[in-house]
Each structure stands twice: as structure tokens, then as C-alpha cells.
Amino acid sequence: MAVVSTDLPRSLPGFETIRRYRNAAGQVIAKLLPGDFYVTETDEVLDTVLGSCVSACIRNTRQGIGGMNHFMLPRPSGDGDDTWGSVAGRATRYGTASMEQLINRVLRTGGSRADLEVKIFGGGRVLSSLTDVGNHNVLFVREFLRAEGLRVTSEDVGESCPRHVQYFPLTGRVRVRHLNSRQTSDVVSHEQKYLSGLEKAPVAGEIDLF
């Protein structure tokens, strides 16, 4: 149950559009949707639901600062002008830029790549009408992290179920719940709608976090 609160800790610059609230226990929850990423230096819970999408949870273990992303495709399809490098407003919809921006924002607080702890989640086979996009996402994020010289310390990926993930950047703790068949249909419906408009939505009005 969400509780309306006016005493939330201030978010880092650029993340003001992320939905945040206090739950009944008083914890600050930051709710991530597809295309989002969020970094915090306070005691917050980063919360998301993943079907075929993937989230990377990355933290600076020396400073307890970390964040999470949520992406559905590694990069835009096709060879047109809609590439992550040329359309900044759309960038974090795709894994290529979402991963880079998450890593860079955590590193901006100080420390080195050796201080980073990485965990990955999601990539379930839930969209039966498509090639296994979930597995494609998992392969992409593993290869991306390998190329960046970052080791995955924990993961819960693949299979055929969606996941509810809660990440605690201050400590690195993660809670993962595999969702049931009724909940799966809701996740699939939302992902199909998101996917259908992913490369069609206008750039105007979007937030460029950097």
C-alpha cells in the first residue's frame, strides 16, 4: 500500500520524474518502468516488474551508492536514423545507452570500476509471439558487462516467468519474487503495448537525463 508523503529525500539531479513514495512501513520506494533508470545515494528501495525485460543493479560498494535500469531491447531495430547515439531523448529505452548511463552515473560519485558490484535480473520467455527477446537481452547484458570488464556477482534470469524485483542499493540486497500465471498475463499485456510503441513514440517532450 502506497502512502502519500511530502518528506521524501531529494533525488539526485535528473531523476525527478521517477515515481517515488513511502510504503506502509515508511520505506521510500522508487518505481521503475521500462525505459527508466535511477541512481540514489540514500536508503531507498528500487522496485520493478520484469518479463522479457532486463534490469541491471549496480552499486559502488565503497560508498553505498547505486542504481537500477529497466530495458526491453538492446538497441533500436533497422538502419534508419533512430539510433541511440543520434536520438538522445530515446536513449535509455534501449540497453546500449541505458547500461552506459547507469554505469557512468554511479561512477560519477567517485571510485573506480573495481568498486562496482553488478547483479542482473529478468529476461524471461514470456512473449511467445516473438523470438526469445528475453534470452537475447540476457546475452546482450552479459556481453556488455564482459566488454566493460565488470563481473556479475549474482543473477536470476531466463526461465518462463516474470519477476518482481526490489533492490536496496545501500547494502546491495535484492529480493526477487517469481510471479504466477495470472500475474504473467498482465505483464505480457503491458510489455506488448510498450514494445509496439517503442520506436514510434515522438521524441518531443521526453526527458534527456544528461
Backbone as numpy.savetxt, mean C-alpha at the origin, in Angstrom:
# Nx Ny Nz CAx CAy CAz Cx Cy Cz
-15.42 -0.16 15.18 -16.26 1.03 15.18 -15.38 2.28 15.18
-15.60 3.16 14.22 -14.83 4.40 14.13 -15.40 5.44 15.07
-14.54 6.23 15.66 -14.94 7.29 16.56 -14.45 8.61 16.00
-15.35 9.55 15.82 -14.97 10.86 15.32 -14.06 11.53 16.34
-12.94 12.07 15.88 -11.97 12.67 16.79 -11.35 13.89 16.15
-11.11 14.88 16.99 -10.45 16.10 16.51 -9.03 16.22 17.07
-8.56 15.18 17.77 -7.24 15.25 18.40 -6.25 14.29 17.75
-6.39 14.09 16.46 -5.45 13.21 15.76 -4.08 13.87 15.69
-3.01 13.07 15.79 -1.68 13.65 15.60 -1.55 14.15 14.17
-0.79 15.19 13.97 -0.64 15.77 12.64 0.11 14.79 11.74
-0.41 14.62 10.53 0.25 13.74 9.58 1.45 14.44 8.97
2.36 13.67 8.42 3.49 14.25 7.70 2.97 15.00 6.47
3.68 16.04 6.04 3.24 16.81 4.86 3.05 15.91 3.64
1.94 16.12 2.94 1.64 15.36 1.73 0.67 14.23 1.94
0.37 13.90 3.21 -0.53 12.78 3.48 -1.86 13.22 4.10
-2.21 14.46 3.92 -3.43 15.00 4.54 -4.71 14.36 3.99
-4.65 13.79 2.79 -5.87 13.24 2.19 -6.15 11.81 2.64
-5.22 11.18 3.34 -5.46 9.81 3.83 -6.48 9.85 4.96
-7.48 8.98 4.88 -8.51 8.94 5.91 -7.94 8.40 7.22
-8.08 9.15 8.31 -7.58 8.75 9.61 -8.64 8.99 10.67
-8.69 8.11 11.66 -9.70 8.22 12.71 -9.23 7.42 13.92
-9.92 7.58 15.03 -9.64 6.76 16.21 -10.71 5.68 16.32
-10.28 4.45 16.63 -11.26 3.39 16.86 -11.75 3.45 18.30
-12.58 2.50 18.67 -13.19 2.51 20.00 -12.14 2.39 21.11
-10.99 1.79 20.78 -9.93 1.63 21.77 -9.01 2.85 21.84
-9.28 3.84 20.98 -8.48 5.05 20.99 -7.27 5.02 20.07
-7.08 3.92 19.34 -5.95 3.83 18.42 -6.22 4.69 17.18
-5.17 5.32 16.68 -5.29 6.09 15.44 -5.12 5.13 14.27
-6.13 5.09 13.41 -6.13 4.21 12.25 -5.98 5.06 10.99
-5.05 4.68 10.11 -4.93 5.29 8.79 -5.38 4.25 7.77
-6.47 4.55 7.07 -7.08 3.59 6.15 -6.56 3.81 4.74
-5.87 2.80 4.17 -5.31 2.92 2.83 -6.19 2.21 1.82
-6.42 2.89 0.70 -7.16 2.36 -0.43 -6.20 2.13 -1.59
-6.63 1.42 -2.65 -5.76 1.23 -3.81 -5.22 2.56 -4.34
-3.93 2.61 -4.59 -3.29 3.82 -5.07 -2.71 4.69 -3.98
-3.00 4.36 -2.71 -2.49 5.14 -1.59 -1.11 4.66 -1.14
-0.37 5.55 -0.51 0.72 5.14 0.36 0.81 6.17 1.48
1.34 5.74 2.62 1.32 6.58 3.81 2.53 6.27 4.67
3.15 7.31 5.21 4.30 7.17 6.10 4.02 7.97 7.36
4.37 7.41 8.51 4.10 8.08 9.78 5.29 7.95 10.72
5.42 8.93 11.61 6.44 8.88 12.66 5.79 8.80 14.04
4.46 8.59 14.08 3.74 8.47 15.34 3.16 7.06 15.47
2.56 6.78 16.62 2.02 5.45 16.91 0.65 5.30 16.27
0.63 4.88 15.00 -0.61 4.69 14.26 -0.69 3.26 13.74
-1.91 2.85 13.38 -2.14 1.56 12.75 -2.49 1.82 11.30
-1.72 1.23 10.38 -1.99 1.37 8.95 -2.81 0.17 8.52
-4.00 0.45 7.98 -5.02 -0.58 7.78 -5.43 -0.63 6.31
-5.48 -1.83 5.73 -5.94 -1.97 4.35 -6.48 -3.37 4.12
-7.24 -3.53 3.02 -7.77 -4.83 2.61 -7.22 -5.13 1.22
-6.63 -6.30 1.05 -5.96 -6.67 -0.19 -6.59 -7.92 -0.80
-6.87 -7.85 -2.11 -7.25 -9.03 -2.86 -6.06 -9.42 -3.72
-6.10 -9.03 -5.01 -4.95 -9.25 -5.88 -3.90 -8.17 -5.70
-4.27 -7.08 -5.02 -3.33 -5.99 -4.76 -2.23 -6.44 -3.79
-1.16 -5.67 -3.76 -0.05 -5.93 -2.86 0.26 -4.69 -2.04
0.62 -4.90 -0.80 1.14 -3.84 0.07 2.53 -4.21 0.54
3.42 -3.23 0.50 4.73 -3.36 1.14 4.70 -2.53 2.41
5.19 -3.09 3.48 5.31 -2.39 4.76 6.80 -2.21 5.03
7.24 -0.96 5.10 8.67 -0.67 5.21 8.90 0.31 6.36
9.87 0.00 7.22 10.16 0.88 8.35 11.66 1.02 8.56
12.03 2.16 9.12 13.39 2.41 9.57 13.47 1.89 10.99
14.16 0.78 11.19 14.17 0.14 12.50 14.89 0.96 13.57
15.77 1.86 13.17 16.48 2.69 14.14 15.59 3.80 14.68
14.69 4.32 13.81 13.89 5.46 14.21 12.42 5.14 14.43
11.98 3.93 14.06 10.58 3.57 14.25 9.65 4.33 13.34
10.14 4.79 12.21 9.33 5.51 11.23 9.09 4.58 10.04
7.84 4.47 9.62 7.58 3.55 8.52 6.28 3.85 7.81
6.00 3.04 6.80 4.81 3.27 6.02 4.38 2.04 5.25
3.28 2.21 4.53 2.66 1.14 3.76 2.16 1.72 2.44
2.18 0.90 1.38 1.52 1.29 0.14 0.47 0.26 -0.22
-0.26 0.52 -1.31 -1.32 -0.40 -1.76 -1.45 -0.17 -3.26
-1.00 -1.15 -4.07 -1.09 -0.98 -5.52 -1.65 -2.23 -6.16
-2.24 -2.05 -7.35 -2.90 -3.16 -8.03 -2.13 -3.66 -9.24
-1.39 -2.79 -9.92 -0.62 -3.18 -11.10 0.79 -2.61 -10.98
1.79 -3.33 -11.46 3.16 -2.81 -11.40 3.35 -1.52 -12.18
2.69 -1.43 -13.36 2.90 -0.26 -14.22 1.72 -0.15 -15.18
1.52 1.01 -15.79 0.44 1.14 -16.78 0.67 0.21 -17.96
-0.41 -0.24 -18.57 -0.30 -1.08 -19.74 -0.18 -0.23 -20.99
0.29 -0.83 -22.05 0.37 -0.13 -23.33 1.64 0.69 -23.46
1.82 1.25 -24.63 3.01 2.04 -24.93 2.71 3.50 -25.15
1.54 3.94 -24.67 1.14 5.32 -24.90 1.83 6.28 -23.97
1.26 7.47 -23.85 1.86 8.53 -23.03 1.61 8.33 -21.55
0.68 7.43 -21.18 0.32 7.26 -19.78 1.33 6.35 -19.09
2.52 6.85 -18.82 3.52 6.12 -18.08 3.74 6.78 -16.74
4.20 6.01 -15.76 4.32 6.58 -14.41 5.32 7.71 -14.38
6.30 7.67 -15.25 7.30 8.72 -15.23 6.79 10.03 -15.79
5.80 9.97 -16.69 5.34 11.19 -17.34 4.05 11.73 -16.76
3.36 10.93 -15.97 2.10 11.38 -15.39 2.21 11.28 -13.87
2.75 12.32 -13.26 3.07 12.26 -11.83 1.83 12.06 -10.98
0.72 12.67 -11.39 -0.49 12.58 -10.58 -1.02 11.17 -10.47
-0.70 10.32 -11.47 -1.19 8.95 -11.44 -0.17 7.99 -10.83
1.02 8.48 -10.52 2.15 7.60 -10.25 1.87 6.53 -9.22
1.34 6.90 -8.05 1.25 5.91 -6.99 0.11 4.92 -7.18
-0.61 5.01 -8.32 -1.55 3.95 -8.64 -0.80 2.67 -8.99
0.46 2.81 -9.40 1.23 1.68 -9.91 2.42 1.37 -9.02
2.78 0.07 -9.00 3.84 -0.37 -8.11 5.18 0.26 -8.35
5.53 0.52 -9.62 6.84 1.08 -9.92 7.11 2.36 -9.14
6.18 3.29 -9.19 6.37 4.56 -8.49 5.99 4.47 -7.03
4.97 3.68 -6.72 4.54 3.55 -5.33 5.67 3.02 -4.46
6.40 2.02 -4.95 7.51 1.46 -4.18 8.63 2.49 -4.03
8.97 3.16 -5.12 10.05 4.16 -5.05 9.71 5.28 -4.08
8.50 5.76 -4.14 8.13 6.89 -3.30 8.02 6.49 -1.83
7.52 5.27 -1.57 7.47 4.80 -0.19 8.87 4.67 0.39
9.77 4.03 -0.33 11.15 3.86 0.15 11.83 5.21 0.36
11.70 6.08 -0.63 12.37 7.38 -0.53 11.82 8.23 0.61
10.51 8.14 0.86 9.93 8.94 1.93 10.39 8.44 3.31
10.52 7.13 3.45 11.03 6.60 4.72 12.50 6.97 4.89
13.29 6.87 3.81 14.71 7.23 3.89 14.92 8.71 4.12
13.97 9.53 3.71 14.10 10.97 3.89 14.23 11.34 5.38
13.73 10.49 6.26 13.79 10.77 7.70 15.18 10.54 8.27
16.06 9.93 7.47 17.40 9.64 7.95 17.71 8.16 7.87
18.94 7.81 8.13 19.34 6.41 8.10 19.67 5.96 6.69
19.94 4.67 6.55 20.34 4.10 5.27 19.44 2.92 4.93
19.64 2.38 3.74 18.86 1.22 3.33 19.10 0.03 4.25
20.26 -0.03 4.86 20.55 -1.12 5.78 19.65 -1.10 7.01
19.05 0.06 7.29 18.17 0.20 8.45 16.73 -0.22 8.15
16.42 -0.53 6.87 15.04 -0.77 6.48 14.62 -2.23 6.68
13.43 -2.38 7.25 12.80 -3.69 7.42 11.61 -3.73 6.47
11.51 -4.81 5.67 10.49 -4.89 4.63 9.63 -6.13 4.81
8.31 -5.94 4.73 7.36 -7.05 4.77 6.35 -6.84 3.64
5.89 -7.93 3.01 4.96 -7.80 1.90 3.75 -8.70 2.10
2.59 -8.23 1.57 1.33 -8.93 1.79 0.43 -8.79 0.56
-0.49 -9.76 0.42 -1.48 -9.68 -0.64 -1.15 -10.56 -1.83
-1.61 -10.13 -3.01 -1.35 -10.88 -4.22 -2.14 -12.17 -4.34
-3.37 -12.17 -3.78 -4.21 -13.37 -3.88 -4.80 -13.53 -5.28
-5.12 -14.76 -5.64 -5.77 -15.02 -6.92 -7.27 -14.91 -6.71
-7.81 -13.71 -6.84 -9.22 -13.48 -6.57 -9.98 -12.99 -7.80
-9.27 -12.49 -8.82 -9.92 -12.01 -10.03 -9.81 -13.09 -11.10
-10.79 -13.99 -11.10 -10.72 -15.17 -11.96 -10.80 -14.85 -13.44
-11.33 -13.67 -13.79 -11.48 -13.32 -15.20 -10.17 -12.83 -15.82
-9.15 -12.64 -14.99 -7.88 -12.10 -15.48 -6.76 -13.11 -15.36
-5.67 -12.85 -16.08 -4.43 -13.54 -15.79 -4.15 -13.32 -14.31
-3.39 -14.21 -13.70 -3.18 -14.12 -12.26 -2.41 -12.85 -11.89
-3.15 -11.74 -11.83 -2.52 -10.44 -11.55 -1.91 -10.43 -10.16
-2.51 -11.18 -9.23 -1.96 -11.24 -7.88 -0.55 -11.80 -7.86
-0.35 -12.92 -8.55 0.98 -13.52 -8.62 1.94 -12.60 -9.36
1.45 -11.93 -10.40 2.28 -10.98 -11.14 2.76 -9.87 -10.22
1.88 -9.38 -9.34 2.25 -8.34 -8.39 3.31 -8.84 -7.40
3.14 -10.07 -6.94 4.11 -10.63 -5.99 5.48 -10.77 -6.64
5.52 -11.30 -7.87 6.79 -11.43 -8.57 7.44 -10.07 -8.79
6.60 -9.08 -9.14 7.13 -7.73 -9.36 7.76 -7.17 -8.09
7.03 -7.23 -6.97 7.54 -6.58 -5.76 8.80 -7.29 -5.24
8.85 -8.60 -5.38 10.06 -9.31 -4.96 11.27 -8.90 -5.80
11.07 -8.81 -7.13 12.15 -8.43 -8.02 12.57 -6.98 -7.77
11.59 -6.11 -7.55 11.90 -4.70 -7.29 12.76 -4.58 -6.04
12.38 -5.26 -4.98 13.13 -5.17 -3.73 14.52 -5.79 -3.87
14.61 -6.90 -4.62 15.92 -7.51 -4.85 16.84 -6.52 -5.58
16.29 -5.85 -6.60 17.09 -4.89 -7.36 17.51 -3.71 -6.49
16.71 -3.38 -5.50 17.03 -2.27 -4.60 17.94 -2.71 -3.45
18.26 -3.98 -3.40 19.13 -4.47 -2.34 18.43 -4.58 -0.99
17.11 -4.76 -1.00 16.34 -4.85 0.24 15.81 -6.27 0.42
15.97 -6.79 1.62 15.55 -8.16 1.92 14.17 -8.16 2.57
13.32 -9.08 2.13 11.99 -9.24 2.73 12.14 -10.09 3.99
11.73 -9.55 5.14 11.88 -10.26 6.40 10.64 -11.08 6.77
9.50 -10.76 6.15 8.27 -11.49 6.45 7.29 -11.26 5.31
6.46 -12.27 5.01 5.47 -12.10 3.96 4.30 -13.05 4.17
3.15 -12.66 3.62 1.97 -13.51 3.54 1.33 -13.16 2.21
1.63 -13.94 1.18 1.23 -13.59 -0.19 0.65 -14.81 -0.90
-0.01 -14.52 -2.04 -0.53 -15.58 -2.88 -1.79 -16.20 -2.33
-2.00 -17.50 -2.64 -3.20 -18.26 -2.31 -4.41 -17.65 -3.02
-5.61 -17.93 -2.54 -6.81 -17.49 -3.26 -7.76 -16.70 -2.37
-7.21 -16.06 -1.34 -8.06 -15.32 -0.41 -7.60 -13.88 -0.28
-8.56 -12.97 -0.05 -8.18 -11.60 0.31 -7.67 -11.55 1.74
-7.04 -10.43 2.09 -6.48 -10.27 3.42 -6.82 -8.90 3.99
-7.08 -8.88 5.28 -7.17 -7.62 6.03 -5.86 -7.48 6.78
-5.12 -6.41 6.47 -3.78 -6.23 7.04 -3.75 -4.98 7.90
-3.17 -5.10 9.09 -2.93 -3.96 9.96 -1.44 -3.94 10.31
-0.82 -2.80 10.05 0.62 -2.64 10.24 0.89 -1.57 11.29
1.84 -1.86 12.19 2.20 -0.97 13.28 3.64 -0.51 13.04
3.85 0.60 12.32 5.21 1.00 11.94 6.15 1.25 13.10
5.62 1.67 14.24 6.48 1.98 15.36 7.26 0.76 15.83
6.61 -0.41 15.77 7.24 -1.65 16.25 7.53 -2.66 15.14
6.86 -2.50 13.99 7.01 -3.46 12.91 6.03 -4.62 12.99
5.17 -4.61 13.99 4.18 -5.69 14.14 3.16 -5.63 13.01
2.70 -6.81 12.56 1.66 -6.90 11.53 0.61 -7.91 11.98
-0.65 -7.56 11.77 -1.75 -8.50 11.97 -2.39 -8.76 10.62
-2.57 -10.04 10.26 -3.16 -10.41 8.98 -4.34 -11.35 9.24
-5.48 -11.05 8.62 -6.65 -11.93 8.73 -7.08 -12.31 7.32
-7.17 -13.62 7.04 -7.66 -14.09 5.76 -9.19 -14.02 5.78
-9.76 -13.42 4.74 -11.20 -13.17 4.71 -11.96 -14.36 4.15
-13.24 -14.45 4.54 -14.06 -15.58 4.11 -14.68 -15.33 2.74
-15.44 -16.31 2.24 -15.98 -16.25 0.88 -16.94 -15.08 0.69
-17.74 -14.78 1.69 -18.67 -13.65 1.57 -17.90 -12.35 1.45
-16.88 -12.18 2.25 -16.07 -10.97 2.20 -15.27 -10.91 0.90
-14.90 -12.08 0.36 -14.15 -12.12 -0.89 -14.93 -11.49 -2.02
-16.22 -11.75 -2.10 -17.03 -11.20 -3.19 -17.06 -9.68 -3.15
-17.06 -9.10 -1.96 -17.03 -7.63 -1.83 -15.69 -7.08 -2.32
-14.59 -7.73 -1.93 -13.27 -7.29 -2.34 -13.12 -7.38 -3.86
-13.57 -8.48 -4.44 -13.48 -8.67 -5.89 -14.26 -7.60 -6.62
-15.46 -7.28 -6.14 -16.28 -6.25 -6.77 -15.57 -4.90 -6.76
-14.98 -4.54 -5.62 -14.29 -3.26 -5.52 -13.04 -3.22 -6.41
-12.31 -4.35 -6.46 -11.10 -4.37 -7.28 -11.43 -4.31 -8.77
-12.51 -4.96 -9.18 -12.88 -4.93 -10.59 -13.27 -3.51 -11.01
-13.99 -2.81 -10.14 -14.36 -1.43 -10.44 -13.13 -0.53 -10.49
-12.23 -0.74 -9.56 -11.01 0.07 -9.54 -10.17 -0.19 -10.78
-10.03 -1.47 -11.13 -9.22 -1.83 -12.29 -9.79 -1.26 -13.58
-11.12 -1.30 -13.72 -11.74 -0.82 -14.95 -11.50 0.66 -15.18
-11.33 1.43 -14.11 -11.12 2.87 -14.28 -9.70 3.31 -14.02
-8.80 2.35 -13.80 -7.45 2.68 -13.36 -6.71 3.59 -14.33
-6.78 3.27 -15.62 -6.03 4.05 -16.59 -6.91 5.03 -17.37
-8.18 5.16 -16.93 -9.10 6.04 -17.64 -9.41 7.32 -16.86
-9.21 7.28 -15.56 -9.55 8.44 -14.73 -8.71 9.64 -15.12
-9.29 10.84 -15.11 -8.53 12.04 -15.48 -7.46 12.36 -14.46
-6.39 12.98 -14.94 -5.29 13.38 -14.07 -5.69 14.59 -13.23
-6.49 15.49 -13.78 -6.84 16.73 -13.11 -7.44 16.46 -11.74
-6.97 17.21 -10.75 -7.52 17.12 -9.40 -6.86 16.11 -8.52
-5.97 15.28 -9.06 -5.30 14.30 -8.24 -4.19 14.96 -7.43
-3.81 14.32 -6.36 -2.78 14.84 -5.48 -1.42 14.28 -5.88
-0.48 15.15 -6.14 0.89 14.73 -6.38 1.63 14.91 -5.06
1.94 13.81 -4.38 2.51 13.88 -3.04 3.89 14.50 -3.01
4.56 14.55 -4.12 5.89 15.14 -4.14 5.98 16.21 -5.20
